């Protein structure tokens, strides 16, 4: 495999899998991620299918493989600005944001202890606050603090610089650009959640107790805002009754016309771990159709057998507020009954929107996903930037992409 090289764009579970698989066959791998840490959306999930593993179960192993492999070079806080050339001889320009915190960082936390500025924590979707300089999350890779230059007072403060014993903070850092050559390019840029701000009928932003499904994942996570307890953000009291609103903005020509494939399974999973916390907890799941397949059908069976969970076939027409509590307006299609019910929490199951990189020869389908068949020779794409899918399917596809890359460059 001498001379083989590949650029992997996207440091989520798909990109990490591709990078490790390629490197272990002897490829030089350049892994580029725009966030200051690897792991993407999976790092923020409480449990993922099919075994309901915590994310660190799989990520920590892969982080160790990356850390110990000399053929993998990681670029975090970085984007690919330009790709030119052709298969076997691509020229790539990578731009990396200012390295305010260098590799000298030991993650001791002394800088955060003296930092006077607090800001919303993006890892927890703004449900908690953090210091302007902080470790992105407890098992972040690289294990290095990150400085938010939009929040930091920079040169007018410098308390973090004075506190650092390892000379790891440089407030005068500037962006850097590097050019590399590779033979192949893998696109694994993943997805983001549909913006709930677009869902006016669901009162988004009017109550802290109306959340998205990805925010619910953080509430359920042991390292989340509430240590895994499902508490109401408005008053930090335990939620007793919650509603899941399926297809919140999905299968809707005014928003996302497609189904995101995993939302139903995710809500079933969330309802199950919510009701496990207390035998008095109740959850209602409002759905158009329950789209569950494969091994995930086991979750549907468990939900159907759970007296604490009610499945309501019917699309929610509106979420309002009465005396500060979220209220769901819906129709139970099977009974014809109109529903007007108050809840402690309402969870909007928003869909997946593909994250699309800047790259030549990239054709998108009407829903904004990459059309793999249209890619130029030398490019491969997989994961949720091509179609909605779960973690297991993404990992399998990434392994297959690497095999194709190796065959093309033999």
C-alpha positions as CSV (number, residue, x, y, z in Angstrom):
1,X,0.0,0.0,0.0
2,X,3.0,2.3,-0.3
3,X,2.1,5.8,-1.5
4,X,-1.6,5.4,-0.9
5,X,-3.3,8.4,0.7
6,X,-6.9,9.5,1.4
7,X,-8.6,12.7,2.7
8,X,-11.6,12.0,5.0
9,X,-13.9,15.0,5.4
10,X,-15.9,14.7,8.5
11,X,-14.9,13.5,12.0
12,X,-18.1,11.9,13.1
13,X,-18.5,8.1,13.5
14,X,-18.5,7.5,9.8
15,X,-15.4,9.5,9.1
16,X,-13.6,8.1,12.1
17,X,-14.4,4.5,11.0
18,X,-13.2,5.3,7.4
19,X,-10.0,6.9,8.7
20,X,-9.1,4.0,11.0
21,X,-10.0,1.3,8.4
22,X,-7.9,3.0,5.7
23,X,-4.9,3.6,8.0
24,X,-4.8,0.0,9.1
25,X,-4.4,-1.1,5.5
26,X,-1.4,1.2,5.1
27,X,-3.0,4.4,3.8
28,X,-1.8,7.8,4.9
29,X,-5.0,9.4,6.2
30,X,-5.8,13.1,6.7
31,X,-9.0,13.5,8.8
32,X,-10.6,16.9,8.7
33,X,-13.3,18.0,11.2
34,X,-14.8,21.5,11.6
35,X,-15.6,21.1,15.3
36,X,-12.8,21.2,17.9
37,X,-13.3,17.6,18.7
38,X,-14.0,14.3,16.9
39,X,-17.2,12.2,17.4
40,X,-19.8,14.4,15.7
41,X,-23.4,13.8,16.6
42,X,-22.7,10.4,18.2
43,X,-20.7,12.0,21.0
44,X,-23.8,13.7,22.2
45,X,-26.2,10.8,22.1
46,X,-27.2,9.0,25.3
47,X,-27.6,5.5,23.8
48,X,-27.3,4.3,20.2
49,X,-28.8,1.4,18.3
50,X,-28.9,-1.6,18.2
51,X,-27.3,-2.4,21.5
52,X,-28.1,0.9,23.3
53,X,-24.4,1.5,23.8
54,X,-23.3,4.7,25.3
55,X,-21.4,6.7,22.7
56,X,-18.0,6.5,24.5
57,X,-18.2,2.7,24.2
58,X,-17.3,2.8,20.5
59,X,-15.7,6.2,20.3
60,X,-13.1,5.7,23.0
61,X,-11.8,2.6,21.3
62,X,-11.5,4.5,18.0
63,X,-9.9,7.5,19.6
64,X,-7.2,5.2,21.0
65,X,-6.7,3.6,17.6
66,X,-6.3,7.1,16.0
67,X,-4.0,8.3,18.8
68,X,-1.7,5.3,18.4
69,X,-1.6,5.2,14.6
70,X,1.2,7.1,12.9
71,X,-0.6,7.2,9.5
72,X,-3.6,9.3,10.7
73,X,-3.2,13.1,10.9
74,X,-6.2,14.9,12.5
75,X,-7.2,18.4,11.7
76,X,-9.9,19.8,14.1
77,X,-11.4,23.2,13.9
78,X,-10.7,22.9,10.2
79,X,-12.4,23.0,6.8
80,X,-11.4,22.0,3.3
81,X,-11.3,25.2,1.3
82,X,-10.5,23.8,-2.1
83,X,-9.9,20.5,-3.9
84,X,-8.3,20.5,-7.4
85,X,-6.7,17.9,-9.6
86,X,-8.0,14.4,-10.4
87,X,-8.2,10.9,-9.0
88,X,-4.7,9.8,-7.9
89,X,-3.5,13.4,-7.8
90,X,-5.8,15.6,-5.7
91,X,-4.4,18.8,-4.3
92,X,-6.2,19.9,-1.1
93,X,-6.1,23.2,0.8
94,X,-7.1,22.9,4.5
95,X,-7.8,25.9,6.7
96,X,-7.5,25.5,10.4
97,X,-8.9,28.1,12.8
98,X,-6.6,29.9,15.3
99,X,-4.9,27.5,17.7
100,X,-5.5,29.5,20.8
101,X,-4.9,26.4,22.9
102,X,-1.9,24.4,21.8
103,X,-0.9,20.8,22.1
104,X,0.9,21.7,25.4
105,X,-2.5,21.6,27.1
106,X,-2.9,18.9,29.7
107,X,-6.6,19.6,30.3
108,X,-5.8,20.5,33.9
109,X,-8.6,23.1,34.1
110,X,-6.7,25.9,35.7
111,X,-7.6,28.2,32.8
112,X,-11.4,27.6,33.2
113,X,-11.2,28.1,36.9
114,X,-10.1,31.7,36.5
115,X,-12.0,32.6,33.4
116,X,-14.6,35.3,34.2
117,X,-16.8,34.7,31.1
118,X,-19.6,32.3,30.8
119,X,-21.4,31.3,27.6
120,X,-23.9,28.8,26.4
121,X,-22.5,25.3,26.1
122,X,-23.0,24.1,22.5
123,X,-22.3,20.5,23.4
124,X,-25.5,20.6,25.5
125,X,-27.4,22.7,23.0
126,X,-27.3,25.7,25.2
127,X,-29.1,24.0,28.1
128,X,-26.1,24.6,30.3
129,X,-23.4,27.3,30.5
130,X,-19.6,26.9,30.4
131,X,-16.6,29.1,30.5
132,X,-15.2,30.8,27.4
133,X,-12.3,28.4,27.6
134,X,-13.3,24.8,28.4
135,X,-13.0,21.2,27.5
136,X,-15.7,20.5,24.9
137,X,-16.8,17.4,26.8
138,X,-15.3,15.0,29.3
139,X,-13.9,12.5,26.8
140,X,-13.1,15.0,24.0
141,X,-10.5,14.0,21.5
142,X,-8.1,15.8,21.2
143,X,-8.2,16.1,25.0
144,X,-7.5,19.8,24.8
145,X,-9.4,22.9,26.1
146,X,-11.0,25.1,23.4
147,X,-11.3,28.8,23.5
148,X,-14.5,30.4,22.2
149,X,-13.1,33.7,20.7
150,X,-16.7,35.0,20.2
151,X,-17.2,35.0,24.0
152,X,-13.6,35.5,25.3
153,X,-12.4,39.0,26.2
154,X,-9.1,38.1,24.6
155,X,-6.2,40.6,25.3
156,X,-8.3,42.7,27.7
157,X,-8.4,39.8,30.2
158,X,-5.6,37.2,29.8
159,X,-6.4,35.5,33.1
160,X,-6.2,32.1,31.5
161,X,-2.8,32.9,30.1
162,X,-1.5,33.8,33.5
163,X,-3.0,30.7,35.1
164,X,-1.6,28.2,32.5
165,X,1.5,26.4,33.8
166,X,2.3,24.9,30.5
167,X,2.4,27.9,28.2
168,X,-0.4,26.4,26.2
169,X,-2.5,29.5,25.5
170,X,-1.7,32.0,22.8
171,X,-4.3,34.7,22.3
172,X,-2.5,36.1,19.3
173,X,-2.9,32.9,17.2
174,X,-4.2,33.2,13.7
175,X,-5.7,30.8,11.1
176,X,-3.3,28.6,9.2
177,X,-3.6,27.0,5.8
178,X,-1.9,23.8,4.7
179,X,-1.8,22.1,1.3
180,X,-1.6,18.3,0.9
181,X,-1.8,15.8,-1.9
182,X,-4.0,12.7,-1.8
183,X,-5.1,10.0,-4.2
184,X,-8.7,9.8,-2.9
185,X,-11.4,11.8,-1.1
186,X,-14.1,10.4,1.2
187,X,-17.0,12.6,2.2
188,X,-18.6,11.7,5.5
189,X,-19.9,15.1,6.7
190,X,-23.0,13.8,8.5
191,X,-26.1,15.7,9.5
192,X,-27.5,18.4,11.7
193,X,-30.9,18.7,13.3
194,X,-33.7,20.6,11.4
195,X,-33.9,24.1,12.8
196,X,-36.9,24.1,15.3
197,X,-37.2,27.9,14.8
198,X,-39.0,27.1,11.6
199,X,-41.8,25.3,13.5
200,X,-44.0,28.3,14.6
201,X,-47.1,26.1,15.3
202,X,-45.1,24.3,18.0
203,X,-44.3,27.4,20.0
204,X,-40.5,26.8,19.7
205,X,-38.6,29.3,21.9
206,X,-41.6,30.3,24.0
207,X,-41.0,27.7,26.7
208,X,-37.8,26.0,27.9
209,X,-39.9,22.9,28.4
210,X,-40.3,22.4,24.6
211,X,-37.2,20.5,23.4
212,X,-36.0,18.7,20.3
213,X,-35.1,15.0,20.2
214,X,-31.4,15.7,20.2
215,X,-31.8,17.8,23.4
216,X,-33.7,15.0,25.0
217,X,-30.6,12.8,24.3
218,X,-28.5,15.1,26.3
219,X,-31.0,15.2,29.2
220,X,-30.8,11.4,29.3
221,X,-27.1,11.2,29.1
222,X,-25.1,10.6,32.4
223,X,-22.7,13.4,31.4
224,X,-25.6,15.7,30.3
225,X,-27.0,18.8,31.9
226,X,-29.0,16.9,34.6
227,X,-26.8,13.8,35.1
228,X,-29.3,11.6,33.2
229,X,-32.4,12.7,35.1
230,X,-35.2,14.0,33.0
231,X,-35.8,17.3,34.6
232,X,-37.8,20.3,33.3
233,X,-35.3,23.0,32.2
234,X,-37.8,25.7,33.4
235,X,-37.5,24.8,37.1
236,X,-35.3,21.7,37.3
237,X,-38.1,19.6,38.8
238,X,-38.6,16.0,37.6
239,X,-40.9,15.7,34.5
240,X,-43.8,13.3,35.2
241,X,-45.6,13.4,31.9
242,X,-44.1,14.1,28.5
243,X,-45.2,14.1,24.8
244,X,-43.2,13.1,21.8
245,X,-44.3,14.9,18.6
246,X,-43.2,12.7,15.7
247,X,-42.4,14.2,12.2
248,X,-42.0,17.7,13.6
249,X,-41.2,19.4,10.3
250,X,-40.7,16.1,8.5
251,X,-42.8,14.6,5.7
252,X,-44.0,18.1,5.2
253,X,-43.7,20.0,2.0
254,X,-43.3,23.3,3.9
255,X,-40.3,21.9,5.8
256,X,-38.6,18.6,5.2
257,X,-40.5,16.5,2.6
258,X,-38.7,13.3,3.5
259,X,-38.7,10.8,6.4
260,X,-35.5,10.8,8.5
261,X,-35.7,7.1,9.2
262,X,-34.4,7.0,12.7
263,X,-36.8,9.5,14.6
264,X,-39.4,6.9,15.4
265,X,-36.9,4.4,16.9
266,X,-35.2,7.3,18.8
267,X,-38.5,8.4,20.4
268,X,-39.4,4.8,21.4
269,X,-35.9,4.5,23.0
270,X,-36.3,7.8,24.8
271,X,-39.8,7.0,26.1
272,X,-38.4,3.7,27.5
273,X,-35.6,5.2,29.4
274,X,-37.8,8.0,30.7
275,X,-40.4,5.5,32.0
276,X,-37.6,3.4,33.5
277,X,-36.7,6.2,35.9
278,X,-40.0,6.2,37.7
279,X,-43.0,3.9,37.6
280,X,-45.3,6.9,37.8
281,X,-43.8,8.5,34.6
282,X,-46.1,8.6,31.6
283,X,-45.2,9.3,28.0
284,X,-47.5,9.8,24.9
285,X,-46.0,9.4,21.4
286,X,-48.0,11.1,18.7
287,X,-47.2,9.7,15.2
288,X,-48.4,9.6,11.6
289,X,-46.8,6.1,10.9
290,X,-44.3,4.3,13.1
291,X,-41.5,3.5,10.7
292,X,-39.5,0.8,12.6
293,X,-37.4,-1.9,10.9
294,X,-35.0,-4.7,11.6
295,X,-33.8,-5.2,15.2
296,X,-35.4,-2.0,16.3
297,X,-38.8,-3.7,16.1
298,X,-37.9,-5.0,19.5
299,X,-38.3,-1.5,20.9
300,X,-41.8,-1.2,19.4
301,X,-42.8,-4.5,21.1
302,X,-41.4,-3.2,24.4
303,X,-43.3,0.1,24.1
304,X,-46.6,-1.7,23.2
305,X,-46.2,-3.8,26.3
306,X,-45.4,-0.8,28.5
307,X,-48.4,0.5,30.4
308,X,-46.6,3.9,31.0
309,X,-46.4,4.6,27.3
310,X,-49.3,5.4,25.0
311,X,-49.1,5.4,21.2
312,X,-51.4,8.0,19.6
313,X,-51.9,7.8,15.8
314,X,-52.4,11.4,14.7
315,X,-50.4,14.4,13.7
316,X,-50.1,17.2,16.3
317,X,-51.6,20.3,14.8
318,X,-50.2,22.7,17.4
319,X,-48.3,23.0,20.7
320,X,-49.4,26.0,22.8
321,X,-48.9,27.2,26.4
322,X,-51.4,27.4,29.2
323,X,-50.3,28.7,32.6
324,X,-46.7,28.2,31.4
325,X,-47.2,24.5,30.6
326,X,-46.9,23.1,27.1
327,X,-50.3,21.9,25.7
328,X,-50.6,19.6,22.7
329,X,-53.5,19.9,20.2
330,X,-54.0,16.7,18.2
331,X,-56.6,14.2,16.9
332,X,-56.5,10.5,17.7
333,X,-57.3,9.2,14.2
334,X,-58.2,5.7,15.4
335,X,-60.9,7.0,17.8
336,X,-61.7,10.3,16.2
337,X,-61.2,12.0,19.5
338,X,-59.8,15.5,19.8
339,X,-56.9,15.8,22.2
340,X,-56.1,18.9,24.3
341,X,-53.5,17.8,26.9
342,X,-50.9,19.5,29.1
343,X,-47.4,18.0,29.6
344,X,-44.3,18.7,31.6
345,X,-42.2,18.4,28.6
346,X,-42.9,18.2,24.8
347,X,-40.2,16.6,22.7
348,X,-40.2,17.6,19.0
349,X,-38.8,14.8,16.8
350,X,-37.0,17.0,14.3
351,X,-35.4,15.4,11.2
352,X,-32.0,15.1,9.8
353,X,-30.6,17.7,7.5
354,X,-27.4,16.8,5.5
355,X,-24.2,18.7,6.2
356,X,-22.7,19.3,2.7
357,X,-19.0,20.1,2.2
358,X,-17.6,22.5,-0.4
359,X,-16.3,20.3,-3.1
360,X,-16.2,20.2,-6.9
361,X,-18.6,18.0,-8.9
362,X,-21.1,17.7,-6.1
363,X,-24.7,17.0,-7.2
364,X,-27.5,17.0,-4.7
365,X,-30.9,15.4,-4.9
366,X,-34.1,17.5,-4.4
367,X,-33.8,17.0,-0.6
368,X,-30.3,18.2,-0.5
369,X,-28.4,14.9,-0.1
370,X,-25.3,14.0,-2.1
371,X,-26.0,11.8,-5.1
372,X,-23.2,9.2,-4.8
373,X,-23.5,8.1,-8.4
374,X,-22.7,11.6,-9.7
375,X,-19.4,12.0,-7.9
376,X,-16.2,12.4,-9.9
377,X,-13.8,9.5,-10.0
378,X,-11.7,9.5,-6.9
379,X,-14.5,10.7,-4.6
380,X,-16.7,8.6,-2.3
381,X,-19.5,9.6,0.0
382,X,-21.4,7.9,2.7
383,X,-23.3,8.3,5.9
384,X,-26.1,10.8,6.5
385,X,-24.8,13.3,4.0
386,X,-26.2,10.9,1.4
387,X,-29.4,9.7,3.1
388,X,-30.7,9.4,6.7
389,X,-29.4,6.3,8.5
390,X,-28.5,5.0,11.9
391,X,-25.0,4.5,13.4
392,X,-24.7,0.9,12.6
393,X,-25.5,1.4,8.9
394,X,-23.1,4.4,8.8
395,X,-20.3,2.3,10.1
396,X,-20.9,-0.5,7.7
397,X,-21.0,1.9,4.8
398,X,-17.8,3.6,5.8
399,X,-16.0,0.2,5.8
400,X,-17.3,-0.5,2.4
401,X,-16.2,2.9,1.1
402,X,-12.6,2.3,2.2
403,X,-12.7,-1.1,0.4
404,X,-13.8,0.7,-2.8
405,X,-11.1,3.3,-2.4
406,X,-8.4,0.7,-2.0
407,X,-9.6,-1.2,-5.0
408,X,-9.7,2.0,-7.2
409,X,-6.1,2.8,-6.2
410,X,-4.6,-0.6,-6.6
